[in-house]
């Protein structure tokens, strides 16, 4: 879960976000995210947005 620990330290994301990133990396899956740009710099995990406009 190196991705989640790096994310937690570098961006101070929530534990849930770090766990989701780590899990997606571990299972070679994709992470579904909203419109916020919080994950724009993530390249280790495939990111799919389920909305384009902020809520």
C-alpha positions in Angstrom: 0.0 0.0 0.0 2.8 2.4 -0.8 0.4 4.6 -2.9 -1.9 5.2 0.0 0.9 6.0 2.5 2.5 8.4 0.0 -0.8 10.1 -0.6 -1.6 10.4 3.1 1.8 12.0 3.8 2.0 14.3 0.8 -1.5 15.6 0.5 -3.0 14.9 4.0 -6.0 13.2 2.5 -8.5 11.4 4.6 -7.9 7.9 5.8 -10.7 6.8 3.6 -9.2 8.4 0.5 -5.8 6.8 1.2 -7.4 3.4 1.7 -9.4 3.7 -1.5 -6.2 4.6 -3.4 -4.2 1.8 -1.8 -6.9 -0.7 -2.5 -7.2 0.3 -6.2 -3.5 0.0 -6.5 -3.4 -3.4 -4.8 -6.1 -4.9 -7.0 -4.9 -3.1 -10.1 -8.3 -1.5 -10.3 -9.7 2.0 -10.9 -10.8 4.7 -8.5 -14.1 6.5 -9.0 -13.9 10.1 -8.0 -16.1 13.2 -8.2 -15.4 16.5 -9.9 -12.8 17.9 -7.4 -9.3 18.1 -8.7 -7.9 16.3 -5.7 -6.7 13.3 -7.8 -5.5 15.2 -10.9 -1.8 14.4 -10.0 -2.4 10.7 -9.3 -0.7 8.6 -12.0 -0.2 5.2 -10.2 -3.9 4.3 -10.3 -6.5 4.7 -13.1 -8.9 7.5 -12.1 -12.5 7.7 -13.5 -14.7 10.7 -12.8 -18.4 10.0 -12.2 -19.3 13.7 -12.5 -17.8 16.7 -14.3 -19.4 19.6 -12.4 -18.8 20.2 -8.7 -21.8 19.4 -6.5 
